Amino acid sequence: MTNGLILDPLGAQFEYKDTKFEITSVGEDSIDNLPTGKINEKVLEISNLNIGKNQEVQIHYQVRLNTETDDFKTNYWYQMNGETTLTPNGSNPDNKVNFGVPSAKSSGINLTLEKQWLANSENIPEKVELLIGRRSAQISSDWTKIVTVKEDGEWRSQLENLPKYSILGEEFIYEIKDEIVSNSEIYDWITIGEDKTTIANIEKFRLQLIKTSNHDNKPLSEVEFVLKNSQGEEIDKAVTNEKGEILFDKTRLNYGEEYQLHEIKSPGHSL
C-alpha cells in the first residue's frame, strides 16, 4: 500500500465525542512513519498510508449515538458510518475498496402515566393534558411532550418507545412537569412516587363552619370571622347567618398550608 487514503464519513445519527483519534501500529512489523489524519465536516480522512508485509495500523475514535433528535427511533439499527472507502494506491485514485459499515442502536422504555383525584365529582373534568419532561444526571432538557388522560380511559395513558439514554449515555428521567386542566385555580397537584409519573389533583377546599353558643349550643348569627394566611395576612372575612353558618366562598385553601381563623365580633357575647 503506497500513499493510500481512507475516507470515513460519520453516520447521520452520530456525533464525534471529540476531534481526537489515535493511529497505532499493531502489526508484526512496526511502521516508522505512521499515516496522518484529520476530521473535517464529519469525515475522518487518513492519508499517507504506506503499509507493507506484516504491517498493520489501527485507527481509534469515539462517537455518540444522538438519541435526542425528534425523529430518533429506539431499537433501530443506525449505520455508524457512511460509505467508507480505502484507496490503496494514491497514484490510482479510481481503485477503491469499501469497508464494512457497523451499526448501533439504543433501547427504549414505555412510560405509564396516571391521574388521581381527591375532589368533588362535579368538579372533575372529562380530560386533562399532562406536560411531560425529561432530564439526566448531568443535564436538563427542554424536551417536552403533551399527553392527554381521560375519564373514559381510567385516567391512564402510555408513552411507548421513549429513548432510555441521552446522547451522553446517561439514563433519562421522565416526569410530569405540569398539567393543563379546566378550573385549575381550584386544584393543587402533586406527583406521587419516586418516578413522578403519577399525579394527584387535590381540590382546594372552602372553609365552612357553624358557630354555636357554649351556653345553650344554639347557633349564633352575625358573628364575624377573619381568615389569615400563614404570614398573618388577612385573606377573607365573613359573617355567620341566622343558622350560625359561615362559608368563606371567595377563598380556596392551599393543600399543606397553614391558616389562622380569628373571631373578631360576636354580638351579645364576650370574646
NORLINPE-V906737 format. One record per residue. N is the residue number from 1. RES is the residue in one small letter. OMEGA is omega in degrees with one decimal (NA if undefined). D_LAST is the distance of its C-alpha to the last C-alpha in Angstrom with 1 decimal. Layout:
<<N | RES | OMEGA | D_LAST> <N | RES | OMEGA | D_LAST>>
This chain:
<<1 | m | -175.3 | 104.4> <2 | t | 179.2 | 105.1> <3 | n | -177.6 | 102.6> <4 | g | -175.1 | 100.4> <5 | l | 172.2 | 97.1> <6 | i | 173.0 | 93.9> <7 | l | -172.0 | 91.5> <8 | d | 179.1 | 88.2> <9 | p | -179.2 | 85.6> <10 | l | 177.5 | 82.1> <11 | g | -172.9 | 80.7> <12 | a | -175.7 | 78.3> <13 | q | -175.9 | 75.3> <14 | f | 174.0 | 75.7> <15 | e | 174.1 | 75.1> <16 | y | 173.6 | 76.7> <17 | k | 173.9 | 74.5> <18 | d | -177.9 | 76.1> <19 | t | -179.5 | 79.5> <20 | k | 172.4 | 81.0> <21 | f | -178.3 | 83.9> <22 | e | 174.1 | 86.4> <23 | i | -173.0 | 90.1> <24 | t | 173.5 | 91.7> <25 | s | -175.3 | 95.3> <26 | v | -177.5 | 95.2> <27 | g | 179.0 | 98.7> <28 | e | 175.8 | 101.6> <29 | d | -176.9 | 103.0> <30 | s | 177.8 | 100.5> <31 | i | -177.6 | 100.4> <32 | d | -178.8 | 100.9> <33 | n | -178.7 | 99.8> <34 | l | 176.8 | 96.7> <35 | p | 178.6 | 95.9> <36 | t | -178.8 | 93.3> <37 | g | 175.3 | 90.3> <38 | k | 174.2 | 87.6> <39 | i | -177.8 | 84.6> <40 | n | 177.2 | 84.6> <41 | e | 175.3 | 82.4> <42 | k | 174.1 | 81.6> <43 | v | 173.5 | 85.3> <44 | l | -178.8 | 86.6> <45 | e | 177.3 | 90.2> <46 | i | -177.2 | 92.4> <47 | s | -179.4 | 95.8> <48 | n | 177.2 | 98.9> <49 | l | 177.5 | 99.1> <50 | n | -171.9 | 102.3> <51 | i | 179.2 | 102.5> <52 | g | -177.9 | 105.6> <53 | k | 178.3 | 106.6> <54 | n | 177.2 | 104.2> <55 | q | -175.8 | 101.6> <56 | e | 175.4 | 98.1> <57 | v | 175.3 | 94.9> <58 | q | -179.5 | 91.3> <59 | i | -174.8 | 88.8> <60 | h | 172.0 | 85.1> <61 | y | -175.3 | 82.0> <62 | q | 178.8 | 78.5> <63 | v | 178.0 | 76.8> <64 | r | 175.2 | 73.4> <65 | l | -177.7 | 72.8> <66 | n | -179.1 | 70.4> <67 | t | -169.8 | 67.9> <68 | e | 173.8 | 65.5> <69 | t | -176.6 | 67.5> <70 | d | -175.7 | 66.2> <71 | d | -178.0 | 69.4> <72 | f | 179.3 | 69.5> <73 | k | 177.9 | 70.5> <74 | t | 178.8 | 69.7> <75 | n | 178.9 | 72.6> <76 | y | -177.9 | 75.1> <77 | w | 176.3 | 78.1> <78 | y | 177.0 | 78.3> <79 | q | -175.9 | 81.5> <80 | m | -179.1 | 81.0> <81 | n | 167.7 | 83.9> <82 | g | 178.4 | 85.9> <83 | e | -175.9 | 89.6> <84 | t | -172.1 | 90.6> <85 | t | 172.6 | 94.3> <86 | l | 171.0 | 96.8> <87 | t | -173.5 | 99.8> <88 | p | -174.7 | 102.2> <89 | n | -177.6 | 104.7> <90 | g | -179.6 | 103.7> <91 | s | 179.1 | 107.1> <92 | n | -172.9 | 106.5> <93 | p | -179.5 | 103.0> <94 | d | -179.9 | 103.6> <95 | n | -176.7 | 103.9> <96 | k | 177.7 | 100.3> <97 | v | -179.5 | 98.8> <98 | n | 171.0 | 95.4> <99 | f | 168.5 | 93.0> <100 | g | -176.5 | 91.0> <101 | v | 178.1 | 87.4> <102 | p | 178.5 | 84.6> <103 | s | 178.1 | 81.3> <104 | a | 177.9 | 77.7> <105 | k | 177.6 | 74.7> <106 | s | -178.0 | 71.0> <107 | s | -180.0 | 69.0> <108 | g | 177.3 | 66.0> <109 | i | 172.6 | 62.8> <110 | n | -175.0 | 61.0> <111 | l | 176.8 | 57.3> <112 | t | -178.4 | 55.1> <113 | l | -176.2 | 51.8> <114 | e | 176.6 | 49.0> <115 | k | 175.0 | 45.8> <116 | q | -176.5 | 43.0> <117 | w | 165.8 | 40.0> <118 | l | -170.8 | 36.4> <119 | a | 173.8 | 35.4> <120 | n | -173.9 | 35.4> <121 | s | -178.5 | 39.0> <122 | e | -179.7 | 38.7> <123 | n | -180.0 | 37.8> <124 | i | -179.6 | 40.7> <125 | p | 180.0 | 43.7> <126 | e | -178.9 | 47.3> <127 | k | 177.8 | 48.3> <128 | v | 174.4 | 47.1> <129 | e | 179.7 | 49.2> <130 | l | 177.6 | 48.9> <131 | l | -177.1 | 50.1> <132 | i | 175.8 | 52.2> <133 | g | 176.9 | 53.1> <134 | r | 178.3 | 55.2> <135 | r | 173.7 | 55.7> <136 | s | -174.2 | 57.8> <137 | a | -173.4 | 57.4> <138 | q | -173.1 | 58.9> <139 | i | 169.3 | 58.3> <140 | s | -176.2 | 55.7> <141 | s | 176.3 | 57.0> <142 | d | 178.1 | 56.4> <143 | w | 175.3 | 57.7> <144 | t | 175.8 | 55.5> <145 | k | 179.2 | 56.0> <146 | i | -179.8 | 53.9> <147 | v | 179.6 | 53.8> <148 | t | 172.3 | 52.6> <149 | v | -173.6 | 51.0> <150 | k | 177.4 | 50.6> <151 | e | -178.1 | 49.1> <152 | d | 172.7 | 52.6> <153 | g | -179.6 | 53.7> <154 | e | 175.2 | 51.0> <155 | w | 177.0 | 49.3> <156 | r | 174.2 | 52.1> <157 | s | -178.2 | 54.8> <158 | q | 170.6 | 57.5> <159 | l | -175.3 | 59.1> <160 | e | 173.8 | 62.6> <161 | n | 172.6 | 65.1> <162 | l | 177.6 | 62.8> <163 | p | -179.6 | 64.4> <164 | k | -174.4 | 63.5> <165 | y | 176.1 | 64.6> <166 | s | 178.2 | 64.3> <167 | i | 177.5 | 67.3> <168 | l | 179.5 | 66.8> <169 | g | 178.2 | 67.0> <170 | e | -178.5 | 63.4> <171 | e | 178.4 | 61.5> <172 | f | 171.5 | 59.2> <173 | i | 179.1 | 55.6> <174 | y | -178.4 | 54.4> <175 | e | 175.7 | 50.7> <176 | i | -177.2 | 48.4> <177 | k | -177.1 | 47.2> <178 | d | 176.9 | 45.3> <179 | e | 175.6 | 45.1> <180 | i | -174.0 | 45.6> <181 | v | 175.4 | 43.5> <182 | s | -178.2 | 42.2> <183 | n | -176.0 | 38.5> <184 | s | -177.5 | 38.4> <185 | e | -177.9 | 35.0> <186 | i | -177.5 | 33.3> <187 | y | 156.6 | 34.9> <188 | d | 174.9 | 34.9> <189 | w | 178.2 | 38.2> <190 | i | 172.7 | 39.4> <191 | t | -175.7 | 42.9> <192 | i | 177.5 | 43.5> <193 | g | -177.2 | 46.2> <194 | e | -176.7 | 48.3> <195 | d | 175.7 | 50.6> <196 | k | 177.4 | 47.8> <197 | t | 172.6 | 49.6> <198 | t | -177.1 | 46.9> <199 | i | 179.2 | 43.9> <200 | a | 174.1 | 40.7> <201 | n | -179.2 | 38.5> <202 | i | -178.0 | 34.9> <203 | e | 174.3 | 33.0> <204 | k | -173.8 | 29.9> <205 | f | 172.9 | 27.3> <206 | r | 179.9 | 24.6> <207 | l | 178.8 | 21.1> <208 | q | -180.0 | 20.3> <209 | l | 175.8 | 17.6> <210 | i | -179.7 | 16.5> <211 | k | 177.9 | 13.0> <212 | t | 178.2 | 13.3> <213 | s | 177.4 | 11.7> <214 | n | 177.7 | 11.9> <215 | h | -176.0 | 13.8> <216 | d | 177.1 | 16.6> <217 | n | 177.0 | 16.3> <218 | k | 179.6 | 16.8> <219 | p | 180.0 | 15.9> <220 | l | 179.1 | 13.2> <221 | s | 176.0 | 14.6> <222 | e | 173.1 | 13.7> <223 | v | -173.5 | 10.6> <224 | e | 179.0 | 11.2> <225 | f | 174.0 | 11.7> <226 | v | 177.7 | 13.8> <227 | l | -178.8 | 16.4> <228 | k | 177.5 | 18.1> <229 | n | -175.4 | 21.4> <230 | s | 176.1 | 22.4> <231 | q | -179.8 | 23.1> <232 | g | -179.4 | 19.6> <233 | e | 179.2 | 20.9> <234 | e | -179.4 | 19.1> <235 | i | 178.4 | 21.3> <236 | d | 179.9 | 19.7> <237 | k | -179.1 | 17.0> <238 | a | -177.2 | 16.7> <239 | v | 179.7 | 15.2> <240 | t | 176.5 | 15.4> <241 | n | -175.5 | 18.5> <242 | e | 177.1 | 19.3> <243 | k | -178.4 | 19.7> <244 | g | -176.2 | 16.2> <245 | e | 175.4 | 18.2> <246 | i | 179.7 | 17.7> <247 | l | 174.8 | 20.5> <248 | f | -171.2 | 20.8> <249 | d | 178.8 | 24.5> <250 | k | -172.6 | 25.4> <251 | t | 171.1 | 24.8> <252 | r | -172.9 | 26.6> <253 | l | -178.4 | 25.6> <254 | n | 179.7 | 28.3> <255 | y | 176.3 | 29.7> <256 | g | -179.1 | 29.0> <257 | e | 179.7 | 26.4> <258 | e | 179.9 | 23.0> <259 | y | 177.8 | 19.9> <260 | q | 177.7 | 16.2> <261 | l | -177.2 | 13.5> <262 | h | 172.9 | 10.3> <263 | e | -173.7 | 7.6> <264 | i | 179.5 | 7.6> <265 | k | 179.3 | 7.5> <266 | s | -175.8 | 7.0> <267 | p | 178.4 | 9.6> <268 | g | -179.9 | 9.9> <269 | h | 175.9 | 6.5> <270 | s | -179.5 | 3.8> <271 | l | NA | 0.0>>
